[in-house]
Amino acid sequence: METFGQEALISLLSHVFFITVTWWTLQAVRLEVIFKPNRIVQARVFYILITIAIGSLVSNFFLDYLRWSRQLPFLL
């Protein structure tokens, strides 16, 4: 049971970290030129959704890689 708790903590921290990094990175991209004028709320919601989607994908990749590397010793 202790390993489930550790994996949950690592997963939470990983998701928060990669979502934060994604948000920081997307601030350098001028996505507001895509939106119609006076659509500030929609643009912000889009930024949030894109940030969560990309951050979660990267975090899942990292967590899968970590899990697979831990399972390699069972190959032999």
N, CA, C, O and CB atoms as a CASP TS submission, in Angstrom:
PFRMAT TS
TARGET T0000
AUTHOR 0000-0000-0000
METHOD Language model
MODEL 1
PARENT N/A
ATOM      1  N   MET     1       0.808  -1.187   0.000  1.00  0.00           N
ATOM      2  CA  MET     1       0.000   0.000   0.000  1.00  0.00           C
ATOM      3  C   MET     1       0.858   1.260   0.000  1.00  0.00           C
ATOM      4  O   MET     1       0.460   2.296  -0.532  1.00  0.00           O
ATOM      5  CB  MET     1      -0.923  -0.007   1.187  1.00  0.00           C
ATOM      6  N   GLU     2       2.026   1.158   0.597  1.00  0.00           N
ATOM      7  CA  GLU     2       2.901   2.312   0.669  1.00  0.00           C
ATOM      8  C   GLU     2       3.368   2.738  -0.722  1.00  0.00           C
ATOM      9  O   GLU     2       3.510   3.931  -0.992  1.00  0.00           O
ATOM     10  CB  GLU     2       4.098   2.010   1.558  1.00  0.00           C
ATOM     11  N   THR     3       3.608   1.767  -1.603  1.00  0.00           N
ATOM     12  CA  THR     3       4.055   2.108  -2.954  1.00  0.00           C
ATOM     13  C   THR     3       2.956   2.816  -3.735  1.00  0.00           C
ATOM     14  O   THR     3       3.252   3.669  -4.572  1.00  0.00           O
ATOM     15  CB  THR     3       4.502   0.851  -3.702  1.00  0.00           C
ATOM     16  N   PHE     4       1.687   2.478  -3.480  1.00  0.00           N
ATOM     17  CA  PHE     4       0.589   3.182  -4.156  1.00  0.00           C
ATOM     18  C   PHE     4       0.568   4.651  -3.750  1.00  0.00           C
ATOM     19  O   PHE     4       0.332   5.532  -4.577  1.00  0.00           O
ATOM     20  CB  PHE     4      -0.768   2.520  -3.829  1.00  0.00           C
ATOM     21  N   GLY     5       0.816   4.902  -2.477  1.00  0.00           N
ATOM     22  CA  GLY     5       0.867   6.278  -1.994  1.00  0.00           C
ATOM     23  C   GLY     5       2.027   7.045  -2.600  1.00  0.00           C
ATOM     24  O   GLY     5       1.883   8.214  -2.959  1.00  0.00           O
ATOM     25  N   GLN     6       3.165   6.399  -2.714  1.00  0.00           N
ATOM     26  CA  GLN     6       4.331   7.050  -3.311  1.00  0.00           C
ATOM     27  C   GLN     6       4.093   7.345  -4.781  1.00  0.00           C
ATOM     28  O   GLN     6       4.425   8.428  -5.264  1.00  0.00           O
ATOM     29  CB  GLN     6       5.578   6.179  -3.145  1.00  0.00           C
ATOM     30  N   GLU     7       3.517   6.383  -5.495  1.00  0.00           N
ATOM     31  CA  GLU     7       3.224   6.597  -6.915  1.00  0.00           C
ATOM     32  C   GLU     7       2.203   7.712  -7.102  1.00  0.00           C
ATOM     33  O   GLU     7       2.310   8.500  -8.042  1.00  0.00           O
ATOM     34  CB  GLU     7       2.709   5.302  -7.557  1.00  0.00           C
ATOM     35  N   ALA     8       1.215   7.784  -6.216  1.00  0.00           N
ATOM     36  CA  ALA     8       0.210   8.848  -6.297  1.00  0.00           C
ATOM     37  C   ALA     8       0.855  10.210  -6.075  1.00  0.00           C
ATOM     38  O   ALA     8       0.545  11.166  -6.786  1.00  0.00           O
ATOM     39  CB  ALA     8      -0.912   8.616  -5.266  1.00  0.00           C
ATOM     40  N   LEU     9       1.738  10.305  -5.105  1.00  0.00           N
ATOM     41  CA  LEU     9       2.425  11.569  -4.831  1.00  0.00           C
ATOM     42  C   LEU     9       3.305  11.978  -6.002  1.00  0.00           C
ATOM     43  O   LEU     9       3.310  13.143  -6.400  1.00  0.00           O
ATOM     44  CB  LEU     9       3.267  11.457  -3.559  1.00  0.00           C
ATOM     45  N   ILE    10       4.045  11.031  -6.552  1.00  0.00           N
ATOM     46  CA  ILE    10       4.906  11.323  -7.705  1.00  0.00           C
ATOM     47  C   ILE    10       4.051  11.764  -8.895  1.00  0.00           C
ATOM     48  O   ILE    10       4.425  12.695  -9.607  1.00  0.00           O
ATOM     49  CB  ILE    10       5.764  10.080  -8.082  1.00  0.00           C
ATOM     50  N   SER    11       2.923  11.116  -9.116  1.00  0.00           N
ATOM     51  CA  SER    11       2.046  11.476 -10.227  1.00  0.00           C
ATOM     52  C   SER    11       1.482  12.883 -10.054  1.00  0.00           C
ATOM     53  O   SER    11       1.466  13.669 -11.001  1.00  0.00           O
ATOM     54  CB  SER    11       0.907  10.467 -10.350  1.00  0.00           C
ATOM     55  N   LEU    12       1.023  13.198  -8.852  1.00  0.00           N
ATOM     56  CA  LEU    12       0.491  14.539  -8.601  1.00  0.00           C
ATOM     57  C   LEU    12       1.551  15.614  -8.814  1.00  0.00           C
ATOM     58  O   LEU    12       1.305  16.619  -9.481  1.00  0.00           O
ATOM     59  CB  LEU    12      -0.061  14.630  -7.181  1.00  0.00           C
ATOM     60  N   LEU    13       2.724  15.393  -8.246  1.00  0.00           N
ATOM     61  CA  LEU    13       3.794  16.368  -8.396  1.00  0.00           C
ATOM     62  C   LEU    13       4.234  16.508  -9.850  1.00  0.00           C
ATOM     63  O   LEU    13       4.528  17.611 -10.311  1.00  0.00           O
ATOM     64  CB  LEU    13       4.978  15.978  -7.533  1.00  0.00           C
ATOM     65  N   SER    14       4.278  15.400 -10.561  1.00  0.00           N
ATOM     66  CA  SER    14       4.666  15.425 -11.967  1.00  0.00           C
ATOM     67  C   SER    14       3.660  16.228 -12.798  1.00  0.00           C
ATOM     68  O   SER    14       4.044  17.066 -13.613  1.00  0.00           O
ATOM     69  CB  SER    14       4.786  13.993 -12.513  1.00  0.00           C
ATOM     70  N   HIS    15       2.382  15.963 -12.582  1.00  0.00           N
ATOM     71  CA  HIS    15       1.361  16.689 -13.338  1.00  0.00           C
ATOM     72  C   HIS    15       1.410  18.187 -13.041  1.00  0.00           C
ATOM     73  O   HIS    15       1.359  19.005 -13.959  1.00  0.00           O
ATOM     74  CB  HIS    15      -0.032  16.137 -13.014  1.00  0.00           C
ATOM     75  N   VAL    16       1.509  18.544 -11.772  1.00  0.00           N
ATOM     76  CA  VAL    16       1.572  19.962 -11.416  1.00  0.00           C
ATOM     77  C   VAL    16       2.817  20.610 -12.010  1.00  0.00           C
ATOM     78  O   VAL    16       2.743  21.722 -12.535  1.00  0.00           O
ATOM     79  CB  VAL    16       1.561  20.137  -9.886  1.00  0.00           C
ATOM     80  N   PHE    17       3.956  19.931 -11.935  1.00  0.00           N
ATOM     81  CA  PHE    17       5.196  20.481 -12.483  1.00  0.00           C
ATOM     82  C   PHE    17       5.097  20.704 -13.988  1.00  0.00           C
ATOM     83  O   PHE    17       5.427  21.784 -14.477  1.00  0.00           O
ATOM     84  CB  PHE    17       6.364  19.554 -12.173  1.00  0.00           C
ATOM     85  N   PHE    18       4.644  19.686 -14.727  1.00  0.00           N
ATOM     86  CA  PHE    18       4.614  19.817 -16.180  1.00  0.00           C
ATOM     87  C   PHE    18       3.512  20.768 -16.652  1.00  0.00           C
ATOM     88  O   PHE    18       3.669  21.417 -17.686  1.00  0.00           O
ATOM     89  CB  PHE    18       4.423  18.454 -16.818  1.00  0.00           C
ATOM     90  N   ILE    19       2.418  20.861 -15.926  1.00  0.00           N
ATOM     91  CA  ILE    19       1.402  21.850 -16.282  1.00  0.00           C
ATOM     92  C   ILE    19       1.938  23.262 -16.049  1.00  0.00           C
ATOM     93  O   ILE    19       1.673  24.165 -16.842  1.00  0.00           O
ATOM     94  CB  ILE    19       0.107  21.621 -15.464  1.00  0.00           C
ATOM     95  N   THR    20       2.688  23.454 -14.966  1.00  0.00           N
ATOM     96  CA  THR    20       3.297  24.760 -14.701  1.00  0.00           C
ATOM     97  C   THR    20       4.320  25.120 -15.767  1.00  0.00           C
ATOM     98  O   THR    20       4.348  26.256 -16.240  1.00  0.00           O
ATOM     99  CB  THR    20       3.957  24.771 -13.323  1.00  0.00           C
ATOM    100  N   VAL    21       5.153  24.173 -16.148  1.00  0.00           N
ATOM    101  CA  VAL    21       6.155  24.424 -17.191  1.00  0.00           C
ATOM    102  C   VAL    21       5.467  24.724 -18.527  1.00  0.00           C
ATOM    103  O   VAL    21       5.909  25.599 -19.272  1.00  0.00           O
ATOM    104  CB  VAL    21       7.108  23.205 -17.337  1.00  0.00           C
ATOM    105  N   THR    22       4.397  24.007 -18.822  1.00  0.00           N
ATOM    106  CA  THR    22       3.672  24.250 -20.061  1.00  0.00           C
ATOM    107  C   THR    22       3.052  25.640 -20.069  1.00  0.00           C
ATOM    108  O   THR    22       3.110  26.340 -21.079  1.00  0.00           O
ATOM    109  CB  THR    22       2.593  23.193 -20.262  1.00  0.00           C
ATOM    110  N   TRP    23       2.459  26.043 -18.947  1.00  0.00           N
ATOM    111  CA  TRP    23       1.869  27.388 -18.846  1.00  0.00           C
ATOM    112  C   TRP    23       2.941  28.452 -19.074  1.00  0.00           C
ATOM    113  O   TRP    23       2.729  29.413 -19.814  1.00  0.00           O
ATOM    114  CB  TRP    23       1.196  27.592 -17.459  1.00  0.00           C
ATOM    115  N   TRP    24       4.096  28.269 -18.428  1.00  0.00           N
ATOM    116  CA  TRP    24       5.198  29.216 -18.579  1.00  0.00           C
ATOM    117  C   TRP    24       5.661  29.285 -20.038  1.00  0.00           C
ATOM    118  O   TRP    24       5.949  30.363 -20.558  1.00  0.00           O
ATOM    119  CB  TRP    24       6.373  28.819 -17.665  1.00  0.00           C
ATOM    120  N   THR    25       5.727  28.125 -20.686  1.00  0.00           N
ATOM    121  CA  THR    25       6.182  28.068 -22.072  1.00  0.00           C
ATOM    122  C   THR    25       5.174  28.711 -23.015  1.00  0.00           C
ATOM    123  O   THR    25       5.562  29.420 -23.944  1.00  0.00           O
ATOM    124  CB  THR    25       6.435  26.623 -22.487  1.00  0.00           C
ATOM    125  N   LEU    26       3.899  28.475 -22.790  1.00  0.00           N
ATOM    126  CA  LEU    26       2.873  29.040 -23.673  1.00  0.00           C
ATOM    127  C   LEU    26       2.761  30.555 -23.562  1.00  0.00           C
ATOM    128  O   LEU    26       2.183  31.197 -24.439  1.00  0.00           O
ATOM    129  CB  LEU    26       1.534  28.419 -23.364  1.00  0.00           C
ATOM    130  N   GLN    27       3.302  31.131 -22.504  1.00  0.00           N
ATOM    131  CA  GLN    27       3.276  32.585 -22.381  1.00  0.00           C
ATOM    132  C   GLN    27       4.137  33.256 -23.454  1.00  0.00           C
ATOM    133  O   GLN    27       3.948  34.436 -23.746  1.00  0.00           O
ATOM    134  CB  GLN    27       3.754  33.002 -20.992  1.00  0.00           C
ATOM    135  N   ALA    28       5.066  32.524 -24.035  1.00  0.00           N
ATOM    136  CA  ALA    28       5.927  33.070 -25.076  1.00  0.00           C
ATOM    137  C   ALA    28       5.272  33.024 -26.458  1.00  0.00           C
ATOM    138  O   ALA    28       5.781  33.620 -27.408  1.00  0.00           O
ATOM    139  CB  ALA    28       7.238  32.315 -25.106  1.00  0.00           C
ATOM    140  N   VAL    29       4.138  32.312 -26.571  1.00  0.00           N
ATOM    141  CA  VAL    29       3.459  32.152 -27.854  1.00  0.00           C
ATOM    142  C   VAL    29       2.313  33.162 -27.930  1.00  0.00           C
ATOM    143  O   VAL    29       1.555  33.318 -26.973  1.00  0.00           O
ATOM    144  CB  VAL    29       2.932  30.687 -28.037  1.00  0.00           C
ATOM    145  N   ARG    30       2.189  33.836 -29.054  1.00  0.00           N
ATOM    146  CA  ARG    30       1.133  34.831 -29.217  1.00  0.00           C
ATOM    147  C   ARG    30      -0.110  34.191 -29.823  1.00  0.00           C
ATOM    148  O   ARG    30      -0.407  34.377 -31.003  1.00  0.00           O
ATOM    149  CB  ARG    30       1.617  35.999 -30.097  1.00  0.00           C
ATOM    150  N   LEU    31      -0.815  33.449 -29.017  1.00  0.00           N
ATOM    151  CA  LEU    31      -2.031  32.796 -29.482  1.00  0.00           C
ATOM    152  C   LEU    31      -3.217  33.757 -29.578  1.00  0.00           C
ATOM    153  O   LEU    31      -4.221  33.435 -30.214  1.00  0.00           O
ATOM    154  CB  LEU    31      -2.378  31.652 -28.563  1.00  0.00           C
ATOM    155  N   GLU    32      -3.109  34.942 -28.949  1.00  0.00           N
ATOM    156  CA  GLU    32      -4.230  35.875 -28.960  1.00  0.00           C
ATOM    157  C   GLU    32      -4.538  36.430 -30.350  1.00  0.00           C
ATOM    158  O   GLU    32      -5.625  36.959 -30.581  1.00  0.00           O
ATOM    159  CB  GLU    32      -3.947  37.010 -28.019  1.00  0.00           C
ATOM    160  N   VAL    33      -3.581  36.312 -31.276  1.00  0.00           N
ATOM    161  CA  VAL    33      -3.849  36.786 -32.635  1.00  0.00           C
ATOM    162  C   VAL    33      -4.834  35.872 -33.362  1.00  0.00           C
ATOM    163  O   VAL    33      -5.407  36.263 -34.380  1.00  0.00           O
ATOM    164  CB  VAL    33      -2.544  36.882 -33.429  1.00  0.00           C
ATOM    165  N   ILE    34      -5.033  34.667 -32.851  1.00  0.00           N
ATOM    166  CA  ILE    34      -5.976  33.718 -33.447  1.00  0.00           C
ATOM    167  C   ILE    34      -7.414  34.082 -33.103  1.00  0.00           C
ATOM    168  O   ILE    34      -8.329  33.812 -33.881  1.00  0.00           O
ATOM    169  CB  ILE    34      -5.669  32.294 -32.977  1.00  0.00           C
ATOM    170  N   PHE    35      -7.614  34.692 -31.939  1.00  0.00           N
ATOM    171  CA  PHE    35      -8.958  34.953 -31.440  1.00  0.00           C
ATOM    172  C   PHE    35      -9.528  36.256 -31.980  1.00  0.00           C
ATOM    173  O   PHE    35      -8.799  37.180 -32.338  1.00  0.00           O
ATOM    174  CB  PHE    35      -8.952  34.985 -29.931  1.00  0.00           C
ATOM    175  N   LYS    36     -10.843  36.297 -32.026  1.00  0.00           N
ATOM    176  CA  LYS    36     -11.540  37.511 -32.430  1.00  0.00           C
ATOM    177  C   LYS    36     -11.350  38.568 -31.349  1.00  0.00           C
ATOM    178  O   LYS    36     -11.111  38.238 -30.188  1.00  0.00           O
ATOM    179  CB  LYS    36     -13.052  37.235 -32.679  1.00  0.00           C
ATOM    180  N   PRO    37     -11.455  39.837 -31.731  1.00  0.00           N
ATOM    181  CA  PRO    37     -11.327  40.908 -30.730  1.00  0.00           C
ATOM    182  C   PRO    37     -12.408  40.778 -29.646  1.00  0.00           C
ATOM    183  O   PRO    37     -13.513  40.304 -29.908  1.00  0.00           O
ATOM    184  CB  PRO    37     -11.423  42.298 -31.412  1.00  0.00           C
ATOM    185  N   ASN    38     -12.070  41.202 -28.445  1.00  0.00           N
ATOM    186  CA  ASN    38     -12.975  41.205 -27.289  1.00  0.00           C
ATOM    187  C   ASN    38     -13.423  39.810 -26.875  1.00  0.00           C
ATOM    188  O   ASN    38     -14.515  39.662 -26.328  1.00  0.00           O
ATOM    189  CB  ASN    38     -14.186  42.044 -27.593  1.00  0.00           C
ATOM    190  N   ARG    39     -12.628  38.800 -27.114  1.00  0.00           N
ATOM    191  CA  ARG    39     -12.910  37.426 -26.676  1.00  0.00           C
ATOM    192  C   ARG    39     -11.871  37.008 -25.648  1.00  0.00           C
ATOM    193  O   ARG    39     -11.244  35.957 -25.777  1.00  0.00           O
ATOM    194  CB  ARG    39     -12.915  36.437 -27.884  1.00  0.00           C
ATOM    195  N   ILE    40     -11.695  37.829 -24.637  1.00  0.00           N
ATOM    196  CA  ILE    40     -10.645  37.614 -23.644  1.00  0.00           C
ATOM    197  C   ILE    40     -10.926  36.366 -22.809  1.00  0.00           C
ATOM    198  O   ILE    40     -10.016  35.580 -22.545  1.00  0.00           O
ATOM    199  CB  ILE    40     -10.514  38.840 -22.733  1.00  0.00           C
ATOM    200  N   VAL    41     -12.171  36.180 -22.394  1.00  0.00           N
ATOM    201  CA  VAL    41     -12.503  35.032 -21.555  1.00  0.00           C
ATOM    202  C   VAL    41     -12.271  33.728 -22.318  1.00  0.00           C
ATOM    203  O   VAL    41     -11.694  32.784 -21.777  1.00  0.00           O
ATOM    204  CB  VAL    41     -13.964  35.119 -21.074  1.00  0.00           C
ATOM    205  N   GLN    42     -12.718  33.676 -23.567  1.00  0.00           N
ATOM    206  CA  GLN    42     -12.523  32.473 -24.360  1.00  0.00           C
ATOM    207  C   GLN    42     -11.033  32.192 -24.574  1.00  0.00           C
ATOM    208  O   GLN    42     -10.612  31.035 -24.538  1.00  0.00           O
ATOM    209  CB  GLN    42     -13.238  32.607 -25.709  1.00  0.00           C
ATOM    210  N   ALA    43     -10.241  33.228 -24.793  1.00  0.00           N
ATOM    211  CA  ALA    43      -8.797  33.046 -24.982  1.00  0.00           C
ATOM    212  C   ALA    43      -8.153  32.484 -23.722  1.00  0.00           C
ATOM    213  O   ALA    43      -7.299  31.601 -23.801  1.00  0.00           O
ATOM    214  CB  ALA    43      -8.130  34.378 -25.366  1.00  0.00           C
ATOM    215  N   ARG    44      -8.559  32.993 -22.555  1.00  0.00           N
ATOM    216  CA  ARG    44      -7.983  32.502 -21.302  1.00  0.00           C
ATOM    217  C   ARG    44      -8.378  31.049 -21.043  1.00  0.00           C
ATOM    218  O   ARG    44      -7.550  30.248 -20.610  1.00  0.00           O
ATOM    219  CB  ARG    44      -8.430  33.383 -20.130  1.00  0.00           C
ATOM    220  N   VAL    45      -9.626  30.712 -21.303  1.00  0.00           N
ATOM    221  CA  VAL    45     -10.065  29.326 -21.131  1.00  0.00           C
ATOM    222  C   VAL    45      -9.300  28.415 -22.082  1.00  0.00           C
ATOM    223  O   VAL    45      -8.912  27.308 -21.707  1.00  0.00           O
ATOM    224  CB  VAL    45     -11.587  29.199 -21.369  1.00  0.00           C
ATOM    225  N   PHE    46      -9.081  28.878 -23.317  1.00  0.00           N
ATOM    226  CA  PHE    46      -8.308  28.102 -24.286  1.00  0.00           C
ATOM    227  C   PHE    46      -6.889  27.869 -23.782  1.00  0.00           C
ATOM    228  O   PHE    46      -6.380  26.751 -23.864  1.00  0.00           O
ATOM    229  CB  PHE    46      -8.277  28.815 -25.646  1.00  0.00           C
ATOM    230  N   TYR    47      -6.240  28.918 -23.258  1.00  0.00           N
ATOM    231  CA  TYR    47      -4.896  28.775 -22.696  1.00  0.00           C
ATOM    232  C   TYR    47      -4.878  27.727 -21.583  1.00  0.00           C
ATOM    233  O   TYR    47      -3.974  26.893 -21.525  1.00  0.00           O
ATOM    234  CB  TYR    47      -4.394  30.126 -22.158  1.00  0.00           C
ATOM    235  N   ILE    48      -5.873  27.774 -20.706  1.00  0.00           N
ATOM    236  CA  ILE    48      -5.928  26.833 -19.584  1.00  0.00           C
ATOM    237  C   ILE    48      -6.114  25.406 -20.086  1.00  0.00           C
ATOM    238  O   ILE    48      -5.428  24.492 -19.630  1.00  0.00           O
ATOM    239  CB  ILE    48      -7.068  27.207 -18.620  1.00  0.00           C
ATOM    240  N   LEU    49      -7.040  25.214 -21.026  1.00  0.00           N
ATOM    241  CA  LEU    49      -7.298  23.867 -21.542  1.00  0.00           C
ATOM    242  C   LEU    49      -6.099  23.316 -22.309  1.00  0.00           C
ATOM    243  O   LEU    49      -5.745  22.146 -22.155  1.00  0.00           O
ATOM    244  CB  LEU    49      -8.528  23.876 -22.445  1.00  0.00           C
ATOM    245  N   ILE    50      -5.482  24.144 -23.123  1.00  0.00           N
ATOM    246  CA  ILE    50      -4.288  23.711 -23.877  1.00  0.00           C
ATOM    247  C   ILE    50      -3.149  23.384 -22.916  1.00  0.00           C
ATOM    248  O   ILE    50      -2.418  22.415 -23.121  1.00  0.00           O
ATOM    249  CB  ILE    50      -3.839  24.811 -24.885  1.00  0.00           C
ATOM    250  N   THR    51      -2.999  24.187 -21.875  1.00  0.00           N
ATOM    251  CA  THR    51      -1.956  23.944 -20.883  1.00  0.00           C
ATOM    252  C   THR    51      -2.164  22.607 -20.175  1.00  0.00           C
ATOM    253  O   THR    51      -1.222  21.832 -20.010  1.00  0.00           O
ATOM    254  CB  THR    51      -1.923  25.079 -19.861  1.00  0.00           C
ATOM    255  N   ILE    52      -3.397  22.343 -19.760  1.00  0.00           N
ATOM    256  CA  ILE    52      -3.687  21.089 -19.073  1.00  0.00           C
ATOM    257  C   ILE    52      -3.468  19.901 -20.005  1.00  0.00           C
ATOM    258  O   ILE    52      -2.905  18.884 -19.599  1.00  0.00           O
ATOM    259  CB  ILE    52      -5.125  21.088 -18.540  1.00  0.00           C
ATOM    260  N   ALA    53      -3.913  20.031 -21.252  1.00  0.00           N
ATOM    261  CA  ALA    53      -3.774  18.924 -22.204  1.00  0.00           C
ATOM    262  C   ALA    53      -2.305  18.601 -22.480  1.00  0.00           C
ATOM    263  O   ALA    53      -1.901  17.441 -22.399  1.00  0.00           O
ATOM    264  CB  ALA    53      -4.488  19.263 -23.517  1.00  0.00           C
ATOM    265  N   ILE    54      -1.518  19.602 -22.799  1.00  0.00           N
ATOM    266  CA  ILE    54      -0.109  19.373 -23.118  1.00  0.00           C
ATOM    267  C   ILE    54       0.661  18.922 -21.875  1.00  0.00           C
ATOM    268  O   ILE    54       1.454  17.984 -21.944  1.00  0.00           O
ATOM    269  CB  ILE    54       0.526  20.651 -23.703  1.00  0.00           C
ATOM    270  N   GLY    55       0.430  19.585 -20.744  1.00  0.00           N
ATOM    271  CA  GLY    55       1.120  19.224 -19.511  1.00  0.00           C
ATOM    272  C   GLY    55       0.812  17.800 -19.080  1.00  0.00           C
ATOM    273  O   GLY    55       1.703  17.079 -18.632  1.00  0.00           O
ATOM    274  N   SER    56      -0.449  17.390 -19.213  1.00  0.00           N
ATOM    275  CA  SER    56      -0.827  16.022 -18.845  1.00  0.00           C
ATOM    276  C   SER    56      -0.192  14.997 -19.778  1.00  0.00           C
ATOM    277  O   SER    56       0.260  13.944 -19.327  1.00  0.00           O
ATOM    278  CB  SER    56      -2.349  15.869 -18.864  1.00  0.00           C
ATOM    279  N   LEU    57      -0.155  15.296 -21.066  1.00  0.00           N
ATOM    280  CA  LEU    57       0.482  14.376 -22.006  1.00  0.00           C
ATOM    281  C   LEU    57       1.962  14.187 -21.698  1.00  0.00           C
ATOM    282  O   LEU    57       2.464  13.063 -21.697  1.00  0.00           O
ATOM    283  CB  LEU    57       0.312  14.880 -23.431  1.00  0.00           C
ATOM    284  N   VAL    58       2.651  15.277 -21.439  1.00  0.00           N
ATOM    285  CA  VAL    58       4.080  15.194 -21.132  1.00  0.00           C
ATOM    286  C   VAL    58       4.297  14.474 -19.800  1.00  0.00           C
ATOM    287  O   VAL    58       5.215  13.663 -19.672  1.00  0.00           O
ATOM    288  CB  VAL    58       4.710  16.608 -21.089  1.00  0.00           C
ATOM    289  N   SER    59       3.460  14.769 -18.820  1.00  0.00           N
ATOM    290  CA  SER    59       3.578  14.106 -17.523  1.00  0.00           C
ATOM    291  C   SER    59       3.314  12.607 -17.644  1.00  0.00           C
ATOM    292  O   SER    59       4.032  11.805 -17.046  1.00  0.00           O
ATOM    293  CB  SER    59       2.608  14.730 -16.516  1.00  0.00           C
ATOM    294  N   ASN    60       2.299  12.223 -18.406  1.00  0.00           N
ATOM    295  CA  ASN    60       2.013  10.800 -18.603  1.00  0.00           C
ATOM    296  C   ASN    60       3.165  10.090 -19.300  1.00  0.00           C
ATOM    297  O   ASN    60       3.491   8.952 -18.963  1.00  0.00           O
ATOM    298  CB  ASN    60       0.732  10.625 -19.412  1.00  0.00           C
ATOM    299  N   PHE    61       3.784  10.761 -20.274  1.00  0.00           N
ATOM    300  CA  PHE    61       4.957  10.185 -20.927  1.00  0.00           C
ATOM    301  C   PHE    61       6.077   9.967 -19.913  1.00  0.00           C
ATOM    302  O   PHE    61       6.692   8.901 -19.877  1.00  0.00           O
ATOM    303  CB  PHE    61       5.440  11.095 -22.073  1.00  0.00           C
ATOM    304  N   PHE    62       6.336  10.972 -19.100  1.00  0.00           N
ATOM    305  CA  PHE    62       7.385  10.874 -18.083  1.00  0.00           C
ATOM    306  C   PHE    62       7.080   9.746 -17.099  1.00  0.00           C
ATOM    307  O   PHE    62       7.965   8.955 -16.769  1.00  0.00           O
ATOM    308  CB  PHE    62       7.533  12.210 -17.332  1.00  0.00           C
ATOM    309  N   LEU    63       5.835   9.668 -16.628  1.00  0.00           N
ATOM    310  CA  LEU    63       5.466   8.633 -15.667  1.00  0.00           C
ATOM    311  C   LEU    63       5.518   7.235 -16.282  1.00  0.00           C
ATOM    312  O   LEU    63       5.935   6.286 -15.618  1.00  0.00           O
ATOM    313  CB  LEU    63       4.074   8.904 -15.120  1.00  0.00           C
ATOM    314  N   ASP    64       5.102   7.097 -17.538  1.00  0.00           N
ATOM    315  CA  ASP    64       5.208   5.803 -18.221  1.00  0.00           C
ATOM    316  C   ASP    64       6.663   5.384 -18.360  1.00  0.00           C
ATOM    317  O   ASP    64       7.010   4.228 -18.116  1.00  0.00           O
ATOM    318  CB  ASP    64       4.544   5.865 -19.605  1.00  0.00           C
ATOM    319  N   TYR    65       7.509   6.323 -18.750  1.00  0.00           N
ATOM    320  CA  TYR    65       8.939   6.034 -18.898  1.00  0.00           C
ATOM    321  C   TYR    65       9.537   5.594 -17.561  1.00  0.00           C
ATOM    322  O   TYR    65      10.326   4.652 -17.509  1.00  0.00           O
ATOM    323  CB  TYR    65       9.690   7.273 -19.439  1.00  0.00           C
ATOM    324  N   LEU    66       9.157   6.280 -16.485  1.00  0.00           N
ATOM    325  CA  LEU    66       9.633   5.931 -15.156  1.00  0.00           C
ATOM    326  C   LEU    66       9.158   4.539 -14.751  1.00  0.00           C
ATOM    327  O   LEU    66       9.935   3.747 -14.217  1.00  0.00           O
ATOM    328  CB  LEU    66       9.166   6.965 -14.138  1.00  0.00           C
ATOM    329  N   ARG    67       7.893   4.242 -15.001  1.00  0.00           N
ATOM    330  CA  ARG    67       7.332   2.930 -14.648  1.00  0.00           C
ATOM    331  C   ARG    67       8.012   1.825 -15.450  1.00  0.00           C
ATOM    332  O   ARG    67       8.355   0.777 -14.902  1.00  0.00           O
ATOM    333  CB  ARG    67       5.804   2.904 -14.895  1.00  0.00           C
ATOM    334  N   TRP    68       8.207   2.057 -16.742  1.00  0.00           N
ATOM    335  CA  TRP    68       8.830   1.036 -17.581  1.00  0.00           C
ATOM    336  C   TRP    68      10.275   0.805 -17.180  1.00  0.00           C
ATOM    337  O   TRP    68      10.748  -0.331 -17.209  1.00  0.00           O
ATOM    338  CB  TRP    68       8.755   1.432 -19.051  1.00  0.00           C
ATOM    339  N   SER    69      10.983   1.861 -16.808  1.00  0.00           N
ATOM    340  CA  SER    69      12.377   1.687 -16.397  1.00  0.00           C
ATOM    341  C   SER    69      12.466   0.896 -15.090  1.00  0.00           C
ATOM    342  O   SER    69      13.438   0.173 -14.870  1.00  0.00           O
ATOM    343  CB  SER    69      13.064   3.055 -16.236  1.00  0.00           C
ATOM    344  N   ARG    70      11.466   1.027 -14.231  1.00  0.00           N
ATOM    345  CA  ARG    70      11.449   0.232 -13.003  1.00  0.00           C
ATOM    346  C   ARG    70      11.123  -1.226 -13.273  1.00  0.00           C
ATOM    347  O   ARG    70      11.496  -2.092 -12.483  1.00  0.00           O
ATOM    348  CB  ARG    70      10.447   0.804 -12.023  1.00  0.00           C
ATOM    349  N   GLN    71      10.437  -1.518 -14.367  1.00  0.00           N
ATOM    350  CA  GLN    71      10.051  -2.899 -14.700  1.00  0.00           C
ATOM    351  C   GLN    71      11.128  -3.624 -15.488  1.00  0.00           C
ATOM    352  O   GLN    71      11.034  -4.840 -15.654  1.00  0.00           O
ATOM    353  CB  GLN    71       8.756  -2.905 -15.492  1.00  0.00           C
ATOM    354  N   LEU    72      12.138  -2.937 -15.978  1.00  0.00           N
ATOM    355  CA  LEU    72      13.193  -3.582 -16.758  1.00  0.00           C
ATOM    356  C   LEU    72      13.916  -4.708 -16.030  1.00  0.00           C
ATOM    357  O   LEU    72      14.246  -5.710 -16.665  1.00  0.00           O
ATOM    358  CB  LEU    72      14.186  -2.564 -17.175  1.00  0.00           C
ATOM    359  N   PRO    73      14.179  -4.594 -14.728  1.00  0.00           N
ATOM    360  CA  PRO    73      14.857  -5.707 -14.053  1.00  0.00           C
ATOM    361  C   PRO    73      14.083  -7.016 -14.103  1.00  0.00           C
ATOM    362  O   PRO    73      14.682  -8.084 -13.979  1.00  0.00           O
ATOM    363  CB  PRO    73      15.115  -5.348 -12.624  1.00  0.00           C
ATOM    364  N   PHE    74      12.769  -6.958 -14.281  1.00  0.00           N
ATOM    365  CA  PHE    74      11.980  -8.168 -14.346  1.00  0.00           C
ATOM    366  C   PHE    74      12.126  -8.886 -15.696  1.00  0.00           C
ATOM    367  O   PHE    74      11.613  -9.991 -15.868  1.00  0.00           O
ATOM    368  CB  PHE    74      10.529  -7.841 -14.086  1.00  0.00           C
ATOM    369  N   LEU    75      12.810  -8.271 -16.633  1.00  0.00           N
ATOM    370  CA  LEU    75      13.036  -8.872 -17.939  1.00  0.00           C
ATOM    371  C   LEU    75      13.982 -10.064 -17.835  1.00  0.00           C
ATOM    372  O   LEU    75      13.833 -11.051 -18.555  1.00  0.00           O
ATOM    373  CB  LEU    75      13.596  -7.836 -18.912  1.00  0.00           C
ATOM    374  N   LEU    76      14.925  -9.965 -16.960  1.00  0.00           N
ATOM    375  CA  LEU    76      15.940 -11.023 -16.811  1.00  0.00           C
ATOM    376  C   LEU    76      15.630 -11.968 -15.695  1.00  0.00           C
ATOM    377  O   LEU    76      16.390 -12.905 -15.450  1.00  0.00           O
ATOM    378  CB  LEU    76      17.290 -10.427 -16.580  1.00  0.00           C
TER
END
